[in-house]
């Protein structure tokens, strides 16, 4: 009976991960930030938090070690005091709290490798279902104007499919290292399918993140075999290659963007960022309240924000995660979030050198750069909403896991 219940628990997680990744549901609900569909899906996905009650001591101990995450959640609730829309800020803050608790549940209840298998199963569903929908010629699986022919599979947008498939590539790549045959072949197939979908999505962001992530993997796998001084020399060698290469890319940016079908404004992002930069400095420390900056146009808002929304009617987010957090939670919220990312990255890099650490720790080493990369062109960092909350859940899980390992090793 216990085995059957555990498998039901696993199935629930896989379904929740799939929905929280924005699969299926987003096709017909659109990008609305609050509706009965989202509320029902989030209620289903977070219902399993009652499992934390089964291990109260472990949950409390690990939660205390990850106090910095709770500080971010607390700051989101505190922004109610100056929010443009206190009701919206409260709802978003509650969802952020639940997503953080979900990450805590994963860190408390399961080994990291088990979490990766659950996430990998959800990613496999998305990759396979997207490939089938595109293969059978489903009209909704391919975008029309203004991105005709770009694949979006079972997600809302081509960028969403592309970036989700990069995450699928990371997870599948790790699971190929820890799985025995024939499952190893299965994960290799998922990784290959994810790459094909990234290319078919025509998402320049996803393609760039794929290249950067794969490069990071090879650099880290190479560096781990060297001693401290050799790693330092390797870093200088990498910098001597990357800096000139980056300069050449920057000098030839217009030509490269034209090859990818993009303009120098990064599809309107640069003018948007310029406008948001000016608005952000009106409330630089505190922001406009968590989730309250991108109000629906029918609600009351400040004049500068209203003019920006009229000029950039297509923008439902800042298309930059760091800028989005600054606008909503100010420099305080942005600094706290960046500290969490850097702590997880630094301590996970130290852990992969430690004997007996699960190979799944490599996922964290790749997941954090993936988050840092994608949030340059998309707002997917401090996002608890449907379709994006999976990233915050996994970040929370990684943070709690790393902090628990770090404190235990001291």
GUVEXSE-743347 format. One record per residue (C-alpha): chain; x, y negated, z. Coordinates in pm, 1 decimal. Each point is the difference from the previous one (the first is absolute). Layout:
<recs>
{rec "A"; {X; Y; Z}}
...
</recs>
This chain:
<recs>
{rec "A"; {0.0; 0.0; 0.0}}
{rec "A"; {284.4; -241.1; 87.3}}
{rec "A"; {161.6; 69.1; -337.9}}
{rec "A"; {-325.0; -77.0; -183.9}}
{rec "A"; {-46.2; -322.1; 194.6}}
{rec "A"; {356.5; -106.4; -75.7}}
{rec "A"; {-55.9; 58.9; -372.2}}
{rec "A"; {-322.1; -201.7; 13.6}}
{rec "A"; {203.1; -272.6; 168.3}}
{rec "A"; {257.8; 11.0; -279.1}}
{rec "A"; {-271.3; -16.4; -267.5}}
{rec "A"; {-153.4; -301.9; 170.8}}
{rec "A"; {337.9; -178.7; -3.9}}
{rec "A"; {53.7; 75.5; -370.5}}
{rec "A"; {-345.3; -135.2; -89.0}}
{rec "A"; {56.1; -307.3; 219.1}}
{rec "A"; {343.0; -66.1; -154.1}}
{rec "A"; {-145.2; 33.7; -349.8}}
{rec "A"; {-280.5; -247.5; 67.1}}
{rec "A"; {221.3; -242.1; 191.8}}
{rec "A"; {235.8; 0.4; -300.7}}
{rec "A"; {-281.4; -150.1; -206.8}}
{rec "A"; {-86.0; 307.5; -205.2}}
{rec "A"; {-348.6; 60.0; -143.9}}
{rec "A"; {-193.4; -253.1; 211.2}}
{rec "A"; {168.5; -309.5; -144.8}}
{rec "A"; {-116.8; 86.5; -350.5}}
{rec "A"; {-352.7; -115.4; 63.3}}
{rec "A"; {20.0; -219.8; 310.0}}
{rec "A"; {253.3; -245.0; -149.4}}
{rec "A"; {225.7; -218.2; 215.9}}
{rec "A"; {-259.2; -116.9; 250.8}}
{rec "A"; {163.6; -43.3; 338.1}}
{rec "A"; {-301.6; 102.3; 205.3}}
{rec "A"; {-299.6; 210.4; -95.8}}
{rec "A"; {-191.8; 307.1; 126.0}}
{rec "A"; {212.5; 233.2; -214.2}}
{rec "A"; {325.2; -120.6; 152.9}}
{rec "A"; {-147.3; 11.8; 348.2}}
{rec "A"; {-124.0; 357.1; -49.7}}
{rec "A"; {334.9; 119.8; -139.9}}
{rec "A"; {198.1; -169.1; 276.7}}
{rec "A"; {-236.1; 142.9; 263.1}}
{rec "A"; {53.1; 349.8; -139.8}}
{rec "A"; {376.6; -47.4; -28.5}}
{rec "A"; {48.6; -134.8; 352.1}}
{rec "A"; {-248.2; 234.8; 169.8}}
{rec "A"; {281.8; 243.9; 73.4}}
{rec "A"; {161.7; -245.0; 241.0}}
{rec "A"; {-191.0; 181.0; 274.0}}
{rec "A"; {276.0; 262.7; -31.5}}
{rec "A"; {227.0; -241.6; 187.6}}
{rec "A"; {-202.8; 86.0; 309.5}}
{rec "A"; {129.8; 356.7; -21.0}}
{rec "A"; {357.2; -114.9; 72.9}}
{rec "A"; {-36.4; -312.8; 217.0}}
{rec "A"; {344.3; 17.5; 165.9}}
{rec "A"; {192.1; 45.6; -323.5}}
{rec "A"; {-207.1; -267.2; -172.4}}
{rec "A"; {60.9; -249.7; 282.3}}
{rec "A"; {373.0; 70.4; 13.3}}
{rec "A"; {56.1; -36.9; -375.1}}
{rec "A"; {-232.6; -301.4; -19.9}}
{rec "A"; {210.1; -181.9; 261.4}}
{rec "A"; {316.8; 66.3; -196.8}}
{rec "A"; {-159.7; -168.2; -302.7}}
{rec "A"; {-100.1; -316.2; 186.3}}
{rec "A"; {106.8; -227.1; -285.9}}
{rec "A"; {-281.7; 131.6; -222.5}}
{rec "A"; {-255.1; -80.9; 268.5}}
{rec "A"; {145.3; -350.0; 16.2}}
{rec "A"; {-80.5; -44.4; -371.0}}
{rec "A"; {-353.5; 130.9; 53.1}}
{rec "A"; {-39.2; -230.2; 299.2}}
{rec "A"; {118.1; -296.2; -206.6}}
{rec "A"; {-262.6; 83.8; -263.3}}
{rec "A"; {-271.0; -9.9; 269.2}}
{rec "A"; {147.4; -320.5; 143.3}}
{rec "A"; {-38.2; -167.9; -340.1}}
{rec "A"; {-375.4; -1.5; 73.2}}
{rec "A"; {70.9; -322.8; 189.1}}
{rec "A"; {91.3; -192.9; -316.4}}
{rec "A"; {-149.7; 215.0; -274.0}}
{rec "A"; {-205.3; -153.0; -282.3}}
{rec "A"; {-238.5; 294.7; 39.8}}
{rec "A"; {9.8; 150.1; 352.9}}
{rec "A"; {-250.7; 275.2; -87.8}}
{rec "A"; {208.4; 119.0; -295.2}}
{rec "A"; {321.6; -22.6; 201.2}}
{rec "A"; {-153.3; 208.4; 278.3}}
{rec "A"; {-116.3; 272.5; -243.1}}
{rec "A"; {337.3; 12.9; -173.4}}
{rec "A"; {182.8; 6.9; 334.5}}
{rec "A"; {-212.6; 289.8; 123.1}}
{rec "A"; {75.5; 189.5; -321.6}}
{rec "A"; {371.7; -72.4; 45.6}}
{rec "A"; {-20.5; 132.8; 356.1}}
{rec "A"; {-169.8; 320.0; -120.0}}
{rec "A"; {258.8; 46.2; -278.2}}
{rec "A"; {280.7; -40.8; 253.6}}
{rec "A"; {-165.9; 254.6; 228.7}}
{rec "A"; {-24.4; 238.7; -296.1}}
{rec "A"; {375.2; -30.8; -46.5}}
{rec "A"; {43.1; 70.1; 371.3}}
{rec "A"; {-220.9; 309.8; -30.6}}
{rec "A"; {216.7; 137.0; -281.3}}
{rec "A"; {321.0; -62.7; 194.9}}
{rec "A"; {-138.0; 158.2; 319.1}}
{rec "A"; {-180.6; 302.5; -139.5}}
{rec "A"; {210.3; 125.3; -293.0}}
{rec "A"; {362.8; 52.5; -99.8}}
{rec "A"; {118.7; -242.7; -265.8}}
{rec "A"; {20.9; 276.9; -261.6}}
{rec "A"; {-366.7; 87.3; 59.6}}
{rec "A"; {-98.0; -363.9; -50.9}}
{rec "A"; {189.9; 2.4; -330.4}}
{rec "A"; {-184.1; 312.3; -115.5}}
{rec "A"; {-333.2; -164.4; 84.5}}
{rec "A"; {96.6; -320.0; -181.8}}
{rec "A"; {145.3; 202.4; -287.8}}
{rec "A"; {-326.9; 191.3; -37.1}}
{rec "A"; {-191.1; -327.8; -26.6}}
{rec "A"; {249.4; -133.5; -253.8}}
{rec "A"; {-28.7; 324.6; -199.6}}
{rec "A"; {-377.6; -40.3; -14.9}}
{rec "A"; {38.2; -354.4; -132.9}}
{rec "A"; {263.7; 95.8; -256.9}}
{rec "A"; {-189.0; 307.9; -125.0}}
{rec "A"; {-342.3; -168.4; -3.1}}
{rec "A"; {140.2; -305.9; -180.5}}
{rec "A"; {175.7; 218.4; -258.4}}
{rec "A"; {-318.5; 199.8; -62.6}}
{rec "A"; {-217.4; -311.3; -31.2}}
{rec "A"; {242.8; -153.1; -249.5}}
{rec "A"; {46.2; 329.7; -183.4}}
{rec "A"; {-374.0; 52.2; -55.6}}
{rec "A"; {-33.1; -357.7; -123.4}}
{rec "A"; {-214.8; -139.7; 281.0}}
{rec "A"; {-71.8; -360.5; -93.0}}
{rec "A"; {40.8; -128.5; 353.6}}
{rec "A"; {347.6; 153.3; 33.2}}
{rec "A"; {150.5; -246.5; -250.6}}
{rec "A"; {-14.7; -376.4; 42.3}}
{rec "A"; {-150.7; -244.1; -245.5}}
{rec "A"; {67.0; -371.6; -29.1}}
{rec "A"; {238.7; -151.7; 107.2}}
{rec "A"; {203.5; 324.5; 19.4}}
{rec "A"; {-142.8; 211.8; -281.9}}
{rec "A"; {129.6; 355.2; -8.6}}
{rec "A"; {170.6; -7.9; 340.8}}
{rec "A"; {-77.6; 303.6; 214.0}}
{rec "A"; {-169.2; -41.2; 334.5}}
{rec "A"; {-120.0; 356.3; 57.3}}
{rec "A"; {-228.5; 30.7; 302.8}}
{rec "A"; {114.5; -330.8; 149.5}}
{rec "A"; {-125.7; -352.8; -51.1}}
{rec "A"; {293.1; -151.3; -188.4}}
{rec "A"; {310.2; 101.5; -194.7}}
{rec "A"; {229.5; -152.0; 263.8}}
{rec "A"; {-179.2; 197.8; 268.4}}
{rec "A"; {50.1; 324.4; -191.4}}
{rec "A"; {362.2; -79.9; -77.3}}
{rec "A"; {99.6; -88.9; 356.3}}
{rec "A"; {-191.8; 295.0; 147.9}}
{rec "A"; {182.5; 231.7; -239.3}}
{rec "A"; {335.5; -140.3; 112.6}}
{rec "A"; {-97.1; 102.0; 353.9}}
{rec "A"; {-104.2; 340.1; -138.4}}
{rec "A"; {342.5; 29.4; -164.8}}
{rec "A"; {176.0; -71.3; 330.2}}
{rec "A"; {-207.5; 251.7; 197.4}}
{rec "A"; {16.6; 270.0; -268.5}}
{rec "A"; {375.4; -52.1; -33.1}}
{rec "A"; {46.8; 56.6; 373.6}}
{rec "A"; {-229.7; 304.1; 5.5}}
{rec "A"; {193.0; 166.4; -281.0}}
{rec "A"; {295.6; 2.6; 240.2}}
{rec "A"; {-186.7; 170.4; 286.0}}
{rec "A"; {-238.7; 233.7; -188.3}}
{rec "A"; {65.9; 354.2; -111.2}}
{rec "A"; {-94.7; 144.2; -337.1}}
{rec "A"; {-254.6; -15.8; -160.8}}
{rec "A"; {-107.2; -316.2; 184.7}}
{rec "A"; {325.7; -167.0; -95.4}}
{rec "A"; {-105.1; 23.6; -364.7}}
{rec "A"; {-338.4; -146.4; 89.6}}
{rec "A"; {157.7; -307.0; 159.6}}
{rec "A"; {239.0; -38.7; -291.2}}
{rec "A"; {-306.6; -4.5; -225.1}}
{rec "A"; {-167.7; -265.0; 216.7}}
{rec "A"; {316.3; -212.7; -11.2}}
{rec "A"; {18.0; 26.8; -379.0}}
{rec "A"; {-370.7; -77.8; -31.7}}
{rec "A"; {43.6; -304.9; 221.8}}
{rec "A"; {279.2; -131.8; -223.5}}
{rec "A"; {-215.5; 48.1; -311.2}}
{rec "A"; {-290.1; -186.8; 164.9}}
{rec "A"; {230.0; -285.0; 105.4}}
{rec "A"; {111.0; -40.4; -361.2}}
{rec "A"; {-355.8; 28.6; -131.0}}
{rec "A"; {-125.1; -260.2; 247.2}}
{rec "A"; {227.8; -256.8; -167.1}}
{rec "A"; {49.1; -157.6; 340.0}}
{rec "A"; {327.7; -191.3; -13.8}}
{rec "A"; {3.0; -14.1; 381.3}}
{rec "A"; {-41.6; 377.6; 32.8}}
{rec "A"; {265.3; 70.8; -263.1}}
{rec "A"; {247.2; -235.6; 169.4}}
{rec "A"; {-73.9; 147.9; 344.8}}
{rec "A"; {47.5; 352.4; -139.3}}
{rec "A"; {343.6; -91.1; -135.4}}
{rec "A"; {100.4; -172.9; 325.4}}
{rec "A"; {-127.6; 287.0; 216.1}}
{rec "A"; {175.5; 270.4; -202.2}}
{rec "A"; {320.1; -207.5; 4.7}}
{rec "A"; {-29.9; -38.5; 378.4}}
{rec "A"; {-40.4; 377.3; 33.3}}
{rec "A"; {315.0; 77.6; -198.4}}
{rec "A"; {205.1; -267.0; 177.9}}
{rec "A"; {-102.3; 123.0; 345.5}}
{rec "A"; {47.9; 367.1; -88.3}}
{rec "A"; {349.0; -86.5; -121.1}}
{rec "A"; {86.0; -223.9; 295.3}}
{rec "A"; {-91.7; 260.7; 261.2}}
{rec "A"; {299.3; 213.9; -102.0}}
{rec "A"; {246.2; -281.8; 74.9}}
{rec "A"; {143.0; -125.5; 327.8}}
{rec "A"; {-62.1; -348.2; 138.0}}
{rec "A"; {287.7; -176.4; -179.6}}
{rec "A"; {-69.7; 185.0; -323.4}}
{rec "A"; {-363.4; -108.1; 19.7}}
{rec "A"; {114.8; -360.0; 41.6}}
{rec "A"; {217.9; 30.6; -309.8}}
{rec "A"; {-288.3; 161.3; -185.2}}
{rec "A"; {-222.6; -292.9; 101.0}}
{rec "A"; {253.2; -249.6; -138.3}}
{rec "A"; {23.9; 203.3; -320.4}}
{rec "A"; {-377.9; 4.7; -31.3}}
{rec "A"; {-15.8; -374.9; 60.8}}
{rec "A"; {268.0; -58.9; -264.8}}
{rec "A"; {-221.4; 182.8; -249.8}}
{rec "A"; {-340.8; -119.9; 114.8}}
{rec "A"; {77.8; -372.4; 26.7}}
{rec "A"; {132.1; -41.2; -356.9}}
{rec "A"; {-277.3; 225.7; -127.2}}
{rec "A"; {-260.1; -202.6; 186.3}}
{rec "A"; {146.2; -322.0; -141.5}}
{rec "A"; {-25.9; 136.5; -353.8}}
{rec "A"; {-361.4; 101.9; 63.5}}
{rec "A"; {-81.7; -345.7; 133.7}}
{rec "A"; {167.6; -179.2; -292.4}}
{rec "A"; {-188.0; 217.3; -247.9}}
{rec "A"; {-326.4; 7.0; 194.8}}
{rec "A"; {-221.9; -150.3; -275.1}}
{rec "A"; {116.7; 259.9; -254.7}}
{rec "A"; {-43.6; 288.7; 244.7}}
{rec "A"; {-345.7; -114.7; 103.6}}
{rec "A"; {-106.3; -27.5; -363.9}}
{rec "A"; {107.7; 361.7; -55.1}}
{rec "A"; {-230.0; 101.6; 285.8}}
{rec "A"; {-281.4; -212.0; -135.3}}
{rec "A"; {31.0; -256.4; 279.6}}
{rec "A"; {52.4; -374.5; -6.4}}
{rec "A"; {252.6; -201.8; 198.8}}
{rec "A"; {-270.0; -95.3; 251.3}}
{rec "A"; {-30.2; 369.3; 99.6}}
{rec "A"; {-360.4; 15.2; -120.8}}
{rec "A"; {-90.0; -321.1; 182.6}}
{rec "A"; {163.6; 96.1; 329.4}}
{rec "A"; {260.1; -279.1; 6.3}}
{rec "A"; {-254.4; -284.5; -33.0}}
{rec "A"; {-217.9; 172.9; 261.1}}
{rec "A"; {292.6; 34.5; 241.6}}
{rec "A"; {90.7; -366.0; -50.7}}
{rec "A"; {-353.3; -109.2; 88.5}}
{rec "A"; {-17.5; 231.4; 301.8}}
{rec "A"; {341.5; -113.5; 121.1}}
{rec "A"; {-126.3; -357.5; 29.5}}
{rec "A"; {-315.0; 111.4; 181.1}}
{rec "A"; {193.7; 227.3; 237.1}}
{rec "A"; {211.0; -286.5; 132.3}}
{rec "A"; {-313.5; -169.1; 128.9}}
{rec "A"; {-21.8; 272.3; 267.3}}
{rec "A"; {346.9; 157.9; -4.7}}
{rec "A"; {16.1; 153.9; 348.4}}
{rec "A"; {-350.7; 139.2; 55.5}}
{rec "A"; {-156.9; 36.8; -344.4}}
{rec "A"; {-370.9; -7.6; -80.5}}
{rec "A"; {-107.7; 307.6; 194.1}}
{rec "A"; {39.3; 370.2; -75.3}}
{rec "A"; {-198.7; 86.1; -313.1}}
{rec "A"; {-155.8; -346.7; -7.6}}
{rec "A"; {204.5; -173.8; -268.1}}
{rec "A"; {-155.3; 175.9; -299.7}}
{rec "A"; {-357.6; -88.6; 82.9}}
{rec "A"; {-277.4; 57.5; -249.7}}
{rec "A"; {-49.4; -313.2; -208.7}}
{rec "A"; {-352.6; -45.3; 134.6}}
{rec "A"; {126.8; -65.3; 353.2}}
{rec "A"; {128.8; -324.6; 142.1}}
{rec "A"; {372.9; -58.2; -45.3}}
{rec "A"; {256.1; -279.4; -1.3}}
{rec "A"; {24.8; -218.2; -309.4}}
{rec "A"; {351.1; 112.2; -101.5}}
{rec "A"; {-97.2; 365.4; 29.0}}
{rec "A"; {-322.4; -57.2; -195.9}}
{rec "A"; {194.8; -169.3; -280.8}}
{rec "A"; {249.9; 284.5; -3.7}}
{rec "A"; {-280.7; 256.9; -23.1}}
{rec "A"; {-154.6; -190.4; -291.5}}
{rec "A"; {333.1; -13.7; -181.9}}
{rec "A"; {89.3; 363.0; 68.6}}
{rec "A"; {-341.5; 163.7; -3.1}}
{rec "A"; {158.2; 335.9; -86.4}}
{rec "A"; {206.0; 7.1; 320.2}}
{rec "A"; {-155.0; 197.4; 286.2}}
{rec "A"; {334.6; 20.1; 178.6}}
{rec "A"; {334.1; -181.5; -9.0}}
{rec "A"; {159.4; 279.7; -208.7}}
{rec "A"; {282.5; -15.0; 253.4}}
{rec "A"; {-31.6; 178.4; 332.2}}
{rec "A"; {234.2; -231.0; 188.5}}
{rec "A"; {-177.4; -312.7; -123.0}}
{rec "A"; {-337.9; 151.9; 87.6}}
{rec "A"; {105.7; 72.7; 358.4}}
{rec "A"; {145.9; -350.8; 34.2}}
{rec "A"; {-326.7; -154.9; -118.1}}
{rec "A"; {-208.1; 208.3; 240.8}}
{rec "A"; {221.3; 42.3; 308.5}}
{rec "A"; {264.6; -266.6; -50.7}}
{rec "A"; {373.8; 33.8; 44.0}}
{rec "A"; {-57.3; 174.1; 333.9}}
{rec "A"; {-195.2; 285.9; -159.5}}
{rec "A"; {238.9; 24.7; -294.3}}
{rec "A"; {306.5; 14.5; 225.7}}
{rec "A"; {-152.7; 272.6; 219.1}}
{rec "A"; {-89.6; 209.5; -304.8}}
{rec "A"; {345.7; -32.7; -153.9}}
{rec "A"; {161.3; 96.8; 331.0}}
{rec "A"; {-207.3; 319.7; 7.3}}
{rec "A"; {102.7; 86.3; -356.7}}
{rec "A"; {368.0; -61.6; 66.6}}
{rec "A"; {-3.8; 196.2; 327.9}}
{rec "A"; {-158.6; 301.8; -168.1}}
{rec "A"; {243.3; -18.0; -291.9}}
{rec "A"; {311.3; -43.3; 214.2}}
{rec "A"; {-82.3; 271.4; 252.0}}
{rec "A"; {-115.7; 245.2; -266.3}}
{rec "A"; {332.4; -50.8; -179.4}}
{rec "A"; {178.4; 88.4; 322.6}}
{rec "A"; {-226.0; 300.3; 61.0}}
{rec "A"; {67.9; 171.2; -333.7}}
{rec "A"; {360.7; 44.3; 115.9}}
{rec "A"; {-117.1; 175.4; 317.9}}
{rec "A"; {9.1; 383.5; 3.3}}
{rec "A"; {-337.2; 166.2; 44.4}}
{rec "A"; {-203.0; -292.2; -136.9}}
{rec "A"; {-274.3; 118.1; -241.7}}
{rec "A"; {73.5; -52.7; -368.3}}
{rec "A"; {-328.5; -188.9; -6.2}}
{rec "A"; {185.4; -291.0; 160.7}}
{rec "A"; {122.3; -72.3; -351.9}}
{rec "A"; {-356.9; -99.7; -79.2}}
{rec "A"; {26.6; -288.3; 245.1}}
{rec "A"; {332.6; -109.2; -150.3}}
{rec "A"; {-168.5; -24.6; -341.8}}
{rec "A"; {-342.9; -116.3; 116.3}}
{rec "A"; {123.9; -322.2; 161.8}}
{rec "A"; {190.1; -122.0; -311.4}}
{rec "A"; {-309.9; 96.3; -201.6}}
{rec "A"; {-209.8; -228.5; 222.9}}
{rec "A"; {256.7; -278.6; -23.4}}
{rec "A"; {10.3; 29.1; -381.0}}
{rec "A"; {-372.7; 17.8; -75.8}}
{rec "A"; {-83.6; -296.6; 220.5}}
{rec "A"; {204.9; -229.2; -219.0}}
{rec "A"; {-275.7; 7.5; -262.7}}
{rec "A"; {-298.8; 145.0; 191.7}}
{rec "A"; {-155.2; -66.7; 342.3}}
{rec "A"; {6.3; 348.2; 153.9}}
{rec "A"; {176.2; -38.3; 330.7}}
{rec "A"; {-228.0; -104.2; 286.3}}
{rec "A"; {-315.9; 119.8; -176.2}}
{rec "A"; {-256.0; 215.1; 187.5}}
{rec "A"; {-265.4; -10.4; -273.7}}
{rec "A"; {-114.1; 297.5; -205.6}}
{rec "A"; {255.3; 91.3; -266.9}}
{rec "A"; {292.6; -159.0; 182.0}}
{rec "A"; {-25.2; 112.1; 362.7}}
{rec "A"; {184.2; 327.4; -71.4}}
{rec "A"; {325.1; -198.0; -20.3}}
{rec "A"; {-43.2; -161.9; 342.8}}
{rec "A"; {-105.6; 335.9; 146.8}}
{rec "A"; {313.9; 166.4; -133.0}}
{rec "A"; {218.7; -290.6; 112.1}}
{rec "A"; {-150.4; 26.7; 349.8}}
{rec "A"; {59.7; 375.7; 3.2}}
{rec "A"; {361.4; -48.4; -111.1}}
{rec "A"; {58.3; -271.8; 260.4}}
{rec "A"; {-141.4; 204.8; 287.7}}
{rec "A"; {193.7; 308.5; -113.5}}
{rec "A"; {330.4; -186.3; -35.3}}
{rec "A"; {-39.9; -181.9; 332.1}}
{rec "A"; {-86.5; 323.8; 180.1}}
{rec "A"; {307.1; 170.6; -148.0}}
{rec "A"; {222.4; -299.4; 74.3}}
{rec "A"; {-105.5; -34.1; 363.5}}
{rec "A"; {22.5; 377.1; 55.8}}
{rec "A"; {357.7; 7.5; -135.1}}
{rec "A"; {128.0; -271.6; 234.2}}
</recs>
